[in-house]
Amino acid sequence: MNCPNCGPRSAYEFHCAGEYQKRPAQGAPERDWARYRYFRKNHPGEELEWWLHSKGCRCWFLARRVVASNQVVCSFWPHELGEPGTGPGGS
Ligand SMILES: [Zn+2]
């Protein structure tokens, strides 16, 4: 797997934090926050996910992965998607 900071590394160095979802705006309805917090698409196609290089630089990044084949298509920094946060909690 490719870390945007360190380059290609063993898949055992990484931790997946699940599907990426755009964080609701401040003051968004409770329904939007519940969907953001608890609901996942969980489909077998290509998914955008949060990943942590837990045994390396400890940076959060995003990766596109084909769930059915477990093939990582690409990885990149959250800001490249316009994501203001640096991790899955929006911090
Ligand atoms: Zn790294």
PDB file of the backbone (N, CA, C, O) and the ligand in Angstrom, with CONECT records:
HET     ZN  A 101       1
ATOM      1  N   MET A   1       0.855  -1.177   0.000  1.00  0.00           N
ATOM      2  CA  MET A   1       0.000   0.000   0.000  1.00  0.00           C
ATOM      3  C   MET A   1       0.895   1.232   0.000  1.00  0.00           C
ATOM      4  O   MET A   1       2.000   1.232   0.544  1.00  0.00           O
ATOM      5  N   ASN A   2       0.372   2.285  -0.636  1.00  0.00           N
ATOM      6  CA  ASN A   2       1.173   3.501  -0.773  1.00  0.00           C
ATOM      7  C   ASN A   2       0.734   4.568   0.233  1.00  0.00           C
ATOM      8  O   ASN A   2      -0.423   4.987   0.228  1.00  0.00           O
ATOM      9  N   CYS A   3       1.642   4.999   1.080  1.00  0.00           N
ATOM     10  CA  CYS A   3       1.402   6.137   1.976  1.00  0.00           C
ATOM     11  C   CYS A   3       1.838   7.387   1.209  1.00  0.00           C
ATOM     12  O   CYS A   3       2.940   7.407   0.662  1.00  0.00           O
ATOM     13  N   PRO A   4       0.998   8.439   1.154  1.00  0.00           N
ATOM     14  CA  PRO A   4       1.401   9.653   0.430  1.00  0.00           C
ATOM     15  C   PRO A   4       2.663  10.300   1.004  1.00  0.00           C
ATOM     16  O   PRO A   4       3.348  11.049   0.307  1.00  0.00           O
ATOM     17  N   ASN A   5       2.968  10.017   2.259  1.00  0.00           N
ATOM     18  CA  ASN A   5       4.146  10.594   2.902  1.00  0.00           C
ATOM     19  C   ASN A   5       5.383   9.703   2.767  1.00  0.00           C
ATOM     20  O   ASN A   5       6.479  10.211   2.532  1.00  0.00           O
ATOM     21  N   CYS A   6       5.226   8.389   2.911  1.00  0.00           N
ATOM     22  CA  CYS A   6       6.363   7.466   2.990  1.00  0.00           C
ATOM     23  C   CYS A   6       6.587   6.628   1.728  1.00  0.00           C
ATOM     24  O   CYS A   6       7.661   6.054   1.546  1.00  0.00           O
ATOM     25  N   GLY A   7       5.575   6.557   0.857  1.00  0.00           N
ATOM     26  CA  GLY A   7       5.692   5.704  -0.316  1.00  0.00           C
ATOM     27  C   GLY A   7       5.188   4.302  -0.023  1.00  0.00           C
ATOM     28  O   GLY A   7       4.529   4.084   0.994  1.00  0.00           O
ATOM     29  N   PRO A   8       5.489   3.338  -0.908  1.00  0.00           N
ATOM     30  CA  PRO A   8       4.975   1.974  -0.748  1.00  0.00           C
ATOM     31  C   PRO A   8       5.511   1.295   0.517  1.00  0.00           C
ATOM     32  O   PRO A   8       6.709   1.315   0.801  1.00  0.00           O
ATOM     33  N   ARG A   9       4.576   0.691   1.266  1.00  0.00           N
ATOM     34  CA  ARG A   9       4.916  -0.028   2.503  1.00  0.00           C
ATOM     35  C   ARG A   9       4.050  -1.281   2.603  1.00  0.00           C
ATOM     36  O   ARG A   9       3.078  -1.437   1.864  1.00  0.00           O
ATOM     37  N   SER A  10       4.409  -2.155   3.511  1.00  0.00           N
ATOM     38  CA  SER A  10       3.631  -3.368   3.755  1.00  0.00           C
ATOM     39  C   SER A  10       2.220  -2.997   4.228  1.00  0.00           C
ATOM     40  O   SER A  10       2.047  -2.052   4.998  1.00  0.00           O
ATOM     41  N   ALA A  11       1.236  -3.734   3.772  1.00  0.00           N
ATOM     42  CA  ALA A  11      -0.154  -3.492   4.176  1.00  0.00           C
ATOM     43  C   ALA A  11      -0.330  -3.649   5.689  1.00  0.00           C
ATOM     44  O   ALA A  11      -1.264  -3.087   6.263  1.00  0.00           O
ATOM     45  N   TYR A  12       0.540  -4.392   6.325  1.00  0.00           N
ATOM     46  CA  TYR A  12       0.440  -4.604   7.774  1.00  0.00           C
ATOM     47  C   TYR A  12       0.779  -3.358   8.578  1.00  0.00           C
ATOM     48  O   TYR A  12       0.561  -3.331   9.789  1.00  0.00           O
ATOM     49  N   GLU A  13       1.306  -2.328   7.930  1.00  0.00           N
ATOM     50  CA  GLU A  13       1.642  -1.087   8.635  1.00  0.00           C
ATOM     51  C   GLU A  13       0.455  -0.129   8.731  1.00  0.00           C
ATOM     52  O   GLU A  13       0.551   0.922   9.366  1.00  0.00           O
ATOM     53  N   PHE A  14      -0.673  -0.495   8.095  1.00  0.00           N
ATOM     54  CA  PHE A  14      -1.790   0.444   7.990  1.00  0.00           C
ATOM     55  C   PHE A  14      -3.017  -0.027   8.751  1.00  0.00           C
ATOM     56  O   PHE A  14      -3.188  -1.214   9.031  1.00  0.00           O
ATOM     57  N   HIS A  15      -3.872   0.946   9.079  1.00  0.00           N
ATOM     58  CA  HIS A  15      -5.134   0.685   9.752  1.00  0.00           C
ATOM     59  C   HIS A  15      -6.234   1.426   8.998  1.00  0.00           C
ATOM     60  O   HIS A  15      -6.108   2.621   8.729  1.00  0.00           O
ATOM     61  N   CYS A  16      -7.303   0.727   8.657  1.00  0.00           N
ATOM     62  CA  CYS A  16      -8.432   1.341   7.959  1.00  0.00           C
ATOM     63  C   CYS A  16      -9.452   1.816   8.984  1.00  0.00           C
ATOM     64  O   CYS A  16      -9.818   1.080   9.901  1.00  0.00           O
ATOM     65  N   ALA A  17      -9.907   3.063   8.815  1.00  0.00           N
ATOM     66  CA  ALA A  17     -10.908   3.621   9.733  1.00  0.00           C
ATOM     67  C   ALA A  17     -12.273   3.719   9.072  1.00  0.00           C
ATOM     68  O   ALA A  17     -13.169   4.378   9.598  1.00  0.00           O
ATOM     69  N   GLY A  18     -12.439   3.079   7.938  1.00  0.00           N
ATOM     70  CA  GLY A  18     -13.753   3.006   7.317  1.00  0.00           C
ATOM     71  C   GLY A  18     -13.996   4.025   6.230  1.00  0.00           C
ATOM     72  O   GLY A  18     -13.135   4.828   5.872  1.00  0.00           O
ATOM     73  N   GLU A  19     -15.195   3.954   5.730  1.00  0.00           N
ATOM     74  CA  GLU A  19     -15.626   4.751   4.583  1.00  0.00           C
ATOM     75  C   GLU A  19     -15.558   6.250   4.851  1.00  0.00           C
ATOM     76  O   GLU A  19     -15.940   6.723   5.921  1.00  0.00           O
ATOM     77  N   TYR A  20     -15.071   6.976   3.873  1.00  0.00           N
ATOM     78  CA  TYR A  20     -15.060   8.443   3.962  1.00  0.00           C
ATOM     79  C   TYR A  20     -16.459   8.963   3.703  1.00  0.00           C
ATOM     80  O   TYR A  20     -17.135   8.523   2.772  1.00  0.00           O
ATOM     81  N   GLN A  21     -16.887   9.897   4.529  1.00  0.00           N
ATOM     82  CA  GLN A  21     -18.140  10.610   4.297  1.00  0.00           C
ATOM     83  C   GLN A  21     -17.896  12.074   4.591  1.00  0.00           C
ATOM     84  O   GLN A  21     -17.187  12.416   5.537  1.00  0.00           O
ATOM     85  N   LYS A  22     -18.474  12.927   3.791  1.00  0.00           N
ATOM     86  CA  LYS A  22     -18.322  14.363   4.018  1.00  0.00           C
ATOM     87  C   LYS A  22     -19.038  14.735   5.309  1.00  0.00           C
ATOM     88  O   LYS A  22     -20.193  14.370   5.526  1.00  0.00           O
ATOM     89  N   ARG A  23     -18.324  15.473   6.167  1.00  0.00           N
ATOM     90  CA  ARG A  23     -18.875  15.874   7.457  1.00  0.00           C
ATOM     91  C   ARG A  23     -19.989  16.909   7.228  1.00  0.00           C
ATOM     92  O   ARG A  23     -19.808  17.839   6.442  1.00  0.00           O
ATOM     93  N   PRO A  24     -21.163  16.754   7.920  1.00  0.00           N
ATOM     94  CA  PRO A  24     -22.243  17.743   7.778  1.00  0.00           C
ATOM     95  C   PRO A  24     -21.792  19.117   8.263  1.00  0.00           C
ATOM     96  O   PRO A  24     -20.889  19.241   9.090  1.00  0.00           O
ATOM     97  N   ALA A  25     -22.436  20.126   7.735  1.00  0.00           N
ATOM     98  CA  ALA A  25     -22.118  21.501   8.131  1.00  0.00           C
ATOM     99  C   ALA A  25     -22.575  21.755   9.559  1.00  0.00           C
ATOM    100  O   ALA A  25     -23.486  21.097  10.063  1.00  0.00           O
ATOM    101  N   GLN A  26     -21.930  22.713  10.197  1.00  0.00           N
ATOM    102  CA  GLN A  26     -22.330  23.117  11.550  1.00  0.00           C
ATOM    103  C   GLN A  26     -23.809  23.501  11.520  1.00  0.00           C
ATOM    104  O   GLN A  26     -24.219  24.271  10.652  1.00  0.00           O
ATOM    105  N   GLY A  27     -24.614  22.987  12.440  1.00  0.00           N
ATOM    106  CA  GLY A  27     -26.035  23.311  12.496  1.00  0.00           C
ATOM    107  C   GLY A  27     -26.891  22.442  11.580  1.00  0.00           C
ATOM    108  O   GLY A  27     -28.086  22.696  11.432  1.00  0.00           O
ATOM    109  N   ALA A  28     -26.302  21.428  10.968  1.00  0.00           N
ATOM    110  CA  ALA A  28     -27.073  20.517  10.098  1.00  0.00           C
ATOM    111  C   ALA A  28     -28.067  19.725  10.956  1.00  0.00           C
ATOM    112  O   ALA A  28     -27.831  19.533  12.149  1.00  0.00           O
ATOM    113  N   PRO A  29     -29.180  19.262  10.362  1.00  0.00           N
ATOM    114  CA  PRO A  29     -30.178  18.493  11.131  1.00  0.00           C
ATOM    115  C   PRO A  29     -29.591  17.218  11.733  1.00  0.00           C
ATOM    116  O   PRO A  29     -28.635  16.639  11.218  1.00  0.00           O
ATOM    117  N   GLU A  30     -30.202  16.806  12.841  1.00  0.00           N
ATOM    118  CA  GLU A  30     -29.773  15.577  13.534  1.00  0.00           C
ATOM    119  C   GLU A  30     -29.729  14.382  12.590  1.00  0.00           C
ATOM    120  O   GLU A  30     -28.842  13.536  12.704  1.00  0.00           O
ATOM    121  N   ARG A  31     -30.672  14.305  11.662  1.00  0.00           N
ATOM    122  CA  ARG A  31     -30.750  13.198  10.696  1.00  0.00           C
ATOM    123  C   ARG A  31     -29.441  13.097   9.896  1.00  0.00           C
ATOM    124  O   ARG A  31     -28.936  11.999   9.660  1.00  0.00           O
ATOM    125  N   ASP A  32     -28.898  14.253   9.481  1.00  0.00           N
ATOM    126  CA  ASP A  32     -27.642  14.265   8.710  1.00  0.00           C
ATOM    127  C   ASP A  32     -26.474  13.782   9.558  1.00  0.00           C
ATOM    128  O   ASP A  32     -25.604  13.054   9.079  1.00  0.00           O
ATOM    129  N   TRP A  33     -26.462  14.200  10.838  1.00  0.00           N
ATOM    130  CA  TRP A  33     -25.380  13.773  11.734  1.00  0.00           C
ATOM    131  C   TRP A  33     -25.472  12.286  12.026  1.00  0.00           C
ATOM    132  O   TRP A  33     -24.449  11.606  12.114  1.00  0.00           O
ATOM    133  N   ALA A  34     -26.701  11.767  12.180  1.00  0.00           N
ATOM    134  CA  ALA A  34     -26.885  10.330  12.433  1.00  0.00           C
ATOM    135  C   ALA A  34     -26.420   9.523  11.224  1.00  0.00           C
ATOM    136  O   ALA A  34     -25.769   8.490  11.377  1.00  0.00           O
ATOM    137  N   ARG A  35     -26.749   9.990  10.038  1.00  0.00           N
ATOM    138  CA  ARG A  35     -26.326   9.294   8.817  1.00  0.00           C
ATOM    139  C   ARG A  35     -24.791   9.309   8.718  1.00  0.00           C
ATOM    140  O   ARG A  35     -24.174   8.301   8.376  1.00  0.00           O
ATOM    141  N   TYR A  36     -24.197  10.448   9.016  1.00  0.00           N
ATOM    142  CA  TYR A  36     -22.737  10.592   8.966  1.00  0.00           C
ATOM    143  C   TYR A  36     -22.062   9.665   9.976  1.00  0.00           C
ATOM    144  O   TYR A  36     -21.033   9.057   9.680  1.00  0.00           O
ATOM    145  N   ARG A  37     -22.641   9.565  11.151  1.00  0.00           N
ATOM    146  CA  ARG A  37     -22.016   8.825  12.249  1.00  0.00           C
ATOM    147  C   ARG A  37     -22.246   7.313  12.169  1.00  0.00           C
ATOM    148  O   ARG A  37     -21.352   6.540  12.514  1.00  0.00           O
ATOM    149  N   TYR A  38     -23.431   6.879  11.720  1.00  0.00           N
ATOM    150  CA  TYR A  38     -23.797   5.473  11.877  1.00  0.00           C
ATOM    151  C   TYR A  38     -24.040   4.681  10.598  1.00  0.00           C
ATOM    152  O   TYR A  38     -23.975   3.452  10.620  1.00  0.00           O
ATOM    153  N   PHE A  39     -24.316   5.350   9.495  1.00  0.00           N
ATOM    154  CA  PHE A  39     -24.675   4.597   8.291  1.00  0.00           C
ATOM    155  C   PHE A  39     -23.514   4.514   7.306  1.00  0.00           C
ATOM    156  O   PHE A  39     -22.809   5.496   7.071  1.00  0.00           O
ATOM    157  N   ARG A  40     -23.327   3.319   6.732  1.00  0.00           N
ATOM    158  CA  ARG A  40     -22.284   3.090   5.738  1.00  0.00           C
ATOM    159  C   ARG A  40     -22.909   2.423   4.526  1.00  0.00           C
ATOM    160  O   ARG A  40     -23.884   1.682   4.649  1.00  0.00           O
ATOM    161  N   LYS A  41     -22.345   2.689   3.356  1.00  0.00           N
ATOM    162  CA  LYS A  41     -22.884   2.097   2.130  1.00  0.00           C
ATOM    163  C   LYS A  41     -22.561   0.608   2.060  1.00  0.00           C
ATOM    164  O   LYS A  41     -23.417  -0.199   1.698  1.00  0.00           O
ATOM    165  N   ASN A  42     -21.343   0.249   2.400  1.00  0.00           N
ATOM    166  CA  ASN A  42     -20.926  -1.152   2.467  1.00  0.00           C
ATOM    167  C   ASN A  42     -21.222  -1.929   1.187  1.00  0.00           C
ATOM    168  O   ASN A  42     -21.794  -3.018   1.241  1.00  0.00           O
ATOM    169  N   HIS A  43     -20.845  -1.385   0.058  1.00  0.00           N
ATOM    170  CA  HIS A  43     -21.062  -2.068  -1.215  1.00  0.00           C
ATOM    171  C   HIS A  43     -19.752  -2.685  -1.702  1.00  0.00           C
ATOM    172  O   HIS A  43     -18.683  -2.275  -1.252  1.00  0.00           O
ATOM    173  N   PRO A  44     -19.810  -3.656  -2.607  1.00  0.00           N
ATOM    174  CA  PRO A  44     -18.596  -4.378  -3.011  1.00  0.00           C
ATOM    175  C   PRO A  44     -17.734  -3.636  -4.036  1.00  0.00           C
ATOM    176  O   PRO A  44     -16.656  -4.117  -4.385  1.00  0.00           O
ATOM    177  N   GLY A  45     -18.178  -2.498  -4.515  1.00  0.00           N
ATOM    178  CA  GLY A  45     -17.423  -1.764  -5.540  1.00  0.00           C
ATOM    179  C   GLY A  45     -16.285  -0.954  -4.948  1.00  0.00           C
ATOM    180  O   GLY A  45     -15.740  -1.297  -3.899  1.00  0.00           O
ATOM    181  N   GLU A  46     -15.934   0.130  -5.636  1.00  0.00           N
ATOM    182  CA  GLU A  46     -14.839   0.987  -5.205  1.00  0.00           C
ATOM    183  C   GLU A  46     -15.314   1.917  -4.096  1.00  0.00           C
ATOM    184  O   GLU A  46     -16.368   2.542  -4.212  1.00  0.00           O
ATOM    185  N   GLU A  47     -14.540   2.008  -3.030  1.00  0.00           N
ATOM    186  CA  GLU A  47     -14.880   2.873  -1.913  1.00  0.00           C
ATOM    187  C   GLU A  47     -13.736   3.809  -1.586  1.00  0.00           C
ATOM    188  O   GLU A  47     -12.565   3.484  -1.779  1.00  0.00           O
ATOM    189  N   LEU A  48     -14.101   4.977  -1.085  1.00  0.00           N
ATOM    190  CA  LEU A  48     -13.117   5.930  -0.586  1.00  0.00           C
ATOM    191  C   LEU A  48     -13.076   5.772   0.928  1.00  0.00           C
ATOM    192  O   LEU A  48     -14.107   5.859   1.596  1.00  0.00           O
ATOM    193  N   GLU A  49     -11.875   5.539   1.471  1.00  0.00           N
ATOM    194  CA  GLU A  49     -11.756   5.207   2.895  1.00  0.00           C
ATOM    195  C   GLU A  49     -10.657   6.019   3.580  1.00  0.00           C
ATOM    196  O   GLU A  49      -9.698   6.465   2.950  1.00  0.00           O
ATOM    197  N   TRP A  50     -10.828   6.193   4.874  1.00  0.00           N
ATOM    198  CA  TRP A  50      -9.787   6.780   5.715  1.00  0.00           C
ATOM    199  C   TRP A  50      -8.790   5.695   6.096  1.00  0.00           C
ATOM    200  O   TRP A  50      -9.177   4.598   6.497  1.00  0.00           O
ATOM    201  N   TRP A  51      -7.502   6.008   5.968  1.00  0.00           N
ATOM    202  CA  TRP A  51      -6.448   5.072   6.371  1.00  0.00           C
ATOM    203  C   TRP A  51      -5.413   5.801   7.217  1.00  0.00           C
ATOM    204  O   TRP A  51      -5.126   6.979   7.003  1.00  0.00           O
ATOM    205  N   LEU A  52      -4.864   5.077   8.174  1.00  0.00           N
ATOM    206  CA  LEU A  52      -3.812   5.611   9.044  1.00  0.00           C
ATOM    207  C   LEU A  52      -2.549   4.775   8.839  1.00  0.00           C
ATOM    208  O   LEU A  52      -2.604   3.546   8.870  1.00  0.00           O
ATOM    209  N   HIS A  53      -1.429   5.432   8.633  1.00  0.00           N
ATOM    210  CA  HIS A  53      -0.154   4.715   8.568  1.00  0.00           C
ATOM    211  C   HIS A  53       0.295   4.517  10.018  1.00  0.00           C
ATOM    212  O   HIS A  53       1.195   5.200  10.507  1.00  0.00           O
ATOM    213  N   SER A  54      -0.353   3.567  10.689  1.00  0.00           N
ATOM    214  CA  SER A  54      -0.221   3.404  12.142  1.00  0.00           C
ATOM    215  C   SER A  54       1.162   2.948  12.592  1.00  0.00           C
ATOM    216  O   SER A  54       1.587   3.284  13.698  1.00  0.00           O
ATOM    217  N   LYS A  55       1.874   2.189  11.759  1.00  0.00           N
ATOM    218  CA  LYS A  55       3.208   1.730  12.152  1.00  0.00           C
ATOM    219  C   LYS A  55       4.289   2.443  11.360  1.00  0.00           C
ATOM    220  O   LYS A  55       5.386   1.921  11.166  1.00  0.00           O
ATOM    221  N   GLY A  56       3.956   3.654  10.904  1.00  0.00           N
ATOM    222  CA  GLY A  56       4.909   4.463  10.145  1.00  0.00           C
ATOM    223  C   GLY A  56       4.839   5.907  10.602  1.00  0.00           C
ATOM    224  O   GLY A  56       5.116   6.208  11.763  1.00  0.00           O
ATOM    225  N   CYS A  57       4.476   6.791   9.706  1.00  0.00           N
ATOM    226  CA  CYS A  57       4.485   8.230  10.001  1.00  0.00           C
ATOM    227  C   CYS A  57       3.271   8.689  10.813  1.00  0.00           C
ATOM    228  O   CYS A  57       3.233   9.834  11.263  1.00  0.00           O
ATOM    229  N   ARG A  58       2.279   7.811  11.006  1.00  0.00           N
ATOM    230  CA  ARG A  58       1.047   8.100  11.757  1.00  0.00           C
ATOM    231  C   ARG A  58       0.215   9.207  11.115  1.00  0.00           C
ATOM    232  O   ARG A  58      -0.512   9.921  11.807  1.00  0.00           O
ATOM    233  N   CYS A  59       0.318   9.349   9.808  1.00  0.00           N
ATOM    234  CA  CYS A  59      -0.501  10.320   9.073  1.00  0.00           C
ATOM    235  C   CYS A  59      -1.784   9.654   8.582  1.00  0.00           C
ATOM    236  O   CYS A  59      -1.791   8.490   8.182  1.00  0.00           O
ATOM    237  N   TRP A  60      -2.878  10.436   8.626  1.00  0.00           N
ATOM    238  CA  TRP A  60      -4.149  10.007   8.033  1.00  0.00           C
ATOM    239  C   TRP A  60      -4.159  10.382   6.565  1.00  0.00           C
ATOM    240  O   TRP A  60      -3.670  11.447   6.187  1.00  0.00           O
ATOM    241  N   PHE A  61      -4.709   9.520   5.747  1.00  0.00           N
ATOM    242  CA  PHE A  61      -4.882   9.844   4.320  1.00  0.00           C
ATOM    243  C   PHE A  61      -6.100   9.106   3.801  1.00  0.00           C
ATOM    244  O   PHE A  61      -6.709   8.313   4.520  1.00  0.00           O
ATOM    245  N   LEU A  62      -6.452   9.366   2.556  1.00  0.00           N
ATOM    246  CA  LEU A  62      -7.602   8.710   1.917  1.00  0.00           C
ATOM    247  C   LEU A  62      -7.103   7.743   0.863  1.00  0.00           C
ATOM    248  O   LEU A  62      -6.083   7.994   0.220  1.00  0.00           O
ATOM    249  N   ALA A  63      -7.809   6.642   0.682  1.00  0.00           N
ATOM    250  CA  ALA A  63      -7.456   5.668  -0.351  1.00  0.00           C
ATOM    251  C   ALA A  63      -8.727   5.159  -1.021  1.00  0.00           C
ATOM    252  O   ALA A  63      -9.752   4.953  -0.371  1.00  0.00           O
ATOM    253  N   ARG A  64      -8.639   4.960  -2.330  1.00  0.00           N
ATOM    254  CA  ARG A  64      -9.727   4.300  -3.068  1.00  0.00           C
ATOM    255  C   ARG A  64      -9.380   2.819  -3.133  1.00  0.00           C
ATOM    256  O   ARG A  64      -8.292   2.441  -3.567  1.00  0.00           O
ATOM    257  N   ARG A  65     -10.335   1.975  -2.689  1.00  0.00           N
ATOM    258  CA  ARG A  65     -10.098   0.542  -2.647  1.00  0.00           C
ATOM    259  C   ARG A  65     -11.293  -0.184  -3.235  1.00  0.00           C
ATOM    260  O   ARG A  65     -12.441   0.157  -2.947  1.00  0.00           O
ATOM    261  N   VAL A  66     -11.021  -1.188  -4.064  1.00  0.00           N
ATOM    262  CA  VAL A  66     -12.083  -2.054  -4.574  1.00  0.00           C
ATOM    263  C   VAL A  66     -12.337  -3.097  -3.486  1.00  0.00           C
ATOM    264  O   VAL A  66     -11.491  -3.952  -3.226  1.00  0.00           O
ATOM    265  N   VAL A  67     -13.473  -3.020  -2.874  1.00  0.00           N
ATOM    266  CA  VAL A  67     -13.774  -3.856  -1.710  1.00  0.00           C
ATOM    267  C   VAL A  67     -13.760  -5.341  -2.069  1.00  0.00           C
ATOM    268  O   VAL A  67     -13.208  -6.148  -1.322  1.00  0.00           O
ATOM    269  N   ALA A  68     -14.353  -5.708  -3.188  1.00  0.00           N
ATOM    270  CA  ALA A  68     -14.459  -7.119  -3.559  1.00  0.00           C
ATOM    271  C   ALA A  68     -13.093  -7.771  -3.770  1.00  0.00           C
ATOM    272  O   ALA A  68     -12.901  -8.938  -3.428  1.00  0.00           O
ATOM    273  N   SER A  69     -12.143  -7.016  -4.334  1.00  0.00           N
ATOM    274  CA  SER A  69     -10.822  -7.585  -4.620  1.00  0.00           C
ATOM    275  C   SER A  69      -9.764  -7.142  -3.612  1.00  0.00           C
ATOM    276  O   SER A  69      -8.655  -7.676  -3.617  1.00  0.00           O
ATOM    277  N   ASN A  70     -10.081  -6.179  -2.748  1.00  0.00           N
ATOM    278  CA  ASN A  70      -9.166  -5.608  -1.772  1.00  0.00           C
ATOM    279  C   ASN A  70      -7.979  -4.898  -2.443  1.00  0.00           C
ATOM    280  O   ASN A  70      -6.913  -4.760  -1.844  1.00  0.00           O
ATOM    281  N   GLN A  71      -8.171  -4.459  -3.664  1.00  0.00           N
ATOM    282  CA  GLN A  71      -7.127  -3.777  -4.429  1.00  0.00           C
ATOM    283  C   GLN A  71      -7.201  -2.271  -4.159  1.00  0.00           C
ATOM    284  O   GLN A  71      -8.250  -1.661  -4.365  1.00  0.00           O
ATOM    285  N   VAL A  72      -6.101  -1.667  -3.704  1.00  0.00           N
ATOM    286  CA  VAL A  72      -6.056  -0.226  -3.489  1.00  0.00           C
ATOM    287  C   VAL A  72      -5.706   0.433  -4.819  1.00  0.00           C
ATOM    288  O   VAL A  72      -4.663   0.151  -5.409  1.00  0.00           O
ATOM    289  N   VAL A  73      -6.583   1.309  -5.280  1.00  0.00           N
ATOM    290  CA  VAL A  73      -6.422   1.964  -6.578  1.00  0.00           C
ATOM    291  C   VAL A  73      -5.460   3.150  -6.469  1.00  0.00           C
ATOM    292  O   VAL A  73      -4.557   3.295  -7.294  1.00  0.00           O
ATOM    293  N   CYS A  74      -5.651   3.990  -5.459  1.00  0.00           N
ATOM    294  CA  CYS A  74      -4.779   5.143  -5.257  1.00  0.00           C
ATOM    295  C   CYS A  74      -4.927   5.637  -3.828  1.00  0.00           C
ATOM    296  O   CYS A  74      -5.876   5.280  -3.131  1.00  0.00           O
ATOM    297  N   SER A  75      -3.986   6.458  -3.401  1.00  0.00           N
ATOM    298  CA  SER A  75      -4.061   7.073  -2.075  1.00  0.00           C
ATOM    299  C   SER A  75      -3.597   8.508  -2.198  1.00  0.00           C
ATOM    300  O   SER A  75      -2.759   8.834  -3.039  1.00  0.00           O
ATOM    301  N   PHE A  76      -4.153   9.373  -1.344  1.00  0.00           N
ATOM    302  CA  PHE A  76      -3.847  10.802  -1.439  1.00  0.00           C
ATOM    303  C   PHE A  76      -4.219  11.499  -0.131  1.00  0.00           C
ATOM    304  O   PHE A  76      -4.859  10.907   0.738  1.00  0.00           O
ATOM    305  N   TRP A  77      -3.811  12.763   0.000  1.00  0.00           N
ATOM    306  CA  TRP A  77      -4.091  13.554   1.203  1.00  0.00           C
ATOM    307  C   TRP A  77      -5.526  14.044   1.188  1.00  0.00           C
ATOM    308  O   TRP A  77      -6.085  14.285   0.119  1.00  0.00           O
ATOM    309  N   PRO A  78      -6.143  14.197   2.379  1.00  0.00           N
ATOM    310  CA  PRO A  78      -7.528  14.683   2.456  1.00  0.00           C
ATOM    311  C   PRO A  78      -7.725  16.048   1.793  1.00  0.00           C
ATOM    312  O   PRO A  78      -8.760  16.280   1.169  1.00  0.00           O
ATOM    313  N   HIS A  79      -6.763  16.944   1.917  1.00  0.00           N
ATOM    314  CA  HIS A  79      -6.951  18.286   1.343  1.00  0.00           C
ATOM    315  C   HIS A  79      -7.053  18.244  -0.187  1.00  0.00           C
ATOM    316  O   HIS A  79      -7.583  19.177  -0.791  1.00  0.00           O
ATOM    317  N   GLU A  80      -6.556  17.180  -0.817  1.00  0.00           N
ATOM    318  CA  GLU A  80      -6.671  17.054  -2.273  1.00  0.00           C
ATOM    319  C   GLU A  80      -8.118  16.824  -2.695  1.00  0.00           C
ATOM    320  O   GLU A  80      -8.464  16.998  -3.864  1.00  0.00           O
ATOM    321  N   LEU A  81      -8.960  16.434  -1.745  1.00  0.00           N
ATOM    322  CA  LEU A  81     -10.385  16.239  -2.003  1.00  0.00           C
ATOM    323  C   LEU A  81     -11.189  17.448  -1.521  1.00  0.00           C
ATOM    324  O   LEU A  81     -12.409  17.492  -1.678  1.00  0.00           O
ATOM    325  N   GLY A  82     -10.507  18.416  -0.941  1.00  0.00           N
ATOM    326  CA  GLY A  82     -11.184  19.581  -0.384  1.00  0.00           C
ATOM    327  C   GLY A  82     -11.654  19.347   1.043  1.00  0.00           C
ATOM    328  O   GLY A  82     -12.434  20.133   1.581  1.00  0.00           O
ATOM    329  N   GLU A  83     -11.178  18.263   1.657  1.00  0.00           N
ATOM    330  CA  GLU A  83     -11.543  17.922   3.036  1.00  0.00           C
ATOM    331  C   GLU A  83     -10.742  18.808   3.987  1.00  0.00           C
ATOM    332  O   GLU A  83      -9.512  18.767   3.970  1.00  0.00           O
ATOM    333  N   PRO A  84     -11.426  19.620   4.829  1.00  0.00           N
ATOM    334  CA  PRO A  84     -10.686  20.514   5.735  1.00  0.00           C
ATOM    335  C   PRO A  84     -10.017  19.780   6.892  1.00  0.00           C
ATOM    336  O   PRO A  84      -9.009  20.256   7.415  1.00  0.00           O
ATOM    337  N   GLY A  85     -10.558  18.627   7.305  1.00  0.00           N
ATOM    338  CA  GLY A  85     -10.004  17.894   8.446  1.00  0.00           C
ATOM    339  C   GLY A  85      -8.799  17.070   8.036  1.00  0.00           C
ATOM    340  O   GLY A  85      -8.540  16.862   6.851  1.00  0.00           O
ATOM    341  N   THR A  86      -8.076  16.611   9.026  1.00  0.00           N
ATOM    342  CA  THR A  86      -6.890  15.805   8.763  1.00  0.00           C
ATOM    343  C   THR A  86      -7.064  14.360   9.209  1.00  0.00           C
ATOM    344  O   THR A  86      -6.108  13.585   9.186  1.00  0.00           O
ATOM    345  N   GLY A  87      -8.297  13.988   9.620  1.00  0.00           N
ATOM    346  CA  GLY A  87      -8.577  12.627  10.043  1.00  0.00           C
ATOM    347  C   GLY A  87     -10.055  12.343   9.991  1.00  0.00           C
ATOM    348  O   GLY A  87     -10.843  13.240   9.692  1.00  0.00           O
ATOM    349  N   PRO A  88     -10.460  11.101  10.279  1.00  0.00           N
ATOM    350  CA  PRO A  88     -11.862  10.724  10.132  1.00  0.00           C
ATOM    351  C   PRO A  88     -12.806  11.440  11.093  1.00  0.00           C
ATOM    352  O   PRO A  88     -14.005  11.500  10.823  1.00  0.00           O
ATOM    353  N   GLY A  89     -12.317  11.976  12.188  1.00  0.00           N
ATOM    354  CA  GLY A  89     -13.173  12.700  13.119  1.00  0.00           C
ATOM    355  C   GLY A  89     -13.382  14.150  12.726  1.00  0.00           C
ATOM    356  O   GLY A  89     -14.102  14.878  13.410  1.00  0.00           O
ATOM    357  N   GLY A  90     -12.772  14.575  11.647  1.00  0.00           N
ATOM    358  CA  GLY A  90     -12.916  15.953  11.186  1.00  0.00           C
ATOM    359  C   GLY A  90     -11.986  16.913  11.893  1.00  0.00           C
ATOM    360  O   GLY A  90     -12.126  18.127  11.745  1.00  0.00           O
ATOM    361  N   SER A  91     -11.034  16.394  12.664  1.00  0.00           N
ATOM    362  CA  SER A  91     -10.108  17.275  13.386  1.00  0.00           C
ATOM    363  C   SER A  91      -8.946  17.669  12.497  1.00  0.00           C
ATOM    364  O   SER A  91      -8.062  18.408  12.928  1.00  0.00           O
TER     365      SER A  91
HETATM  366 ZN    ZN A 101       3.548   7.106   6.133  1.00  0.00          ZN2+
END
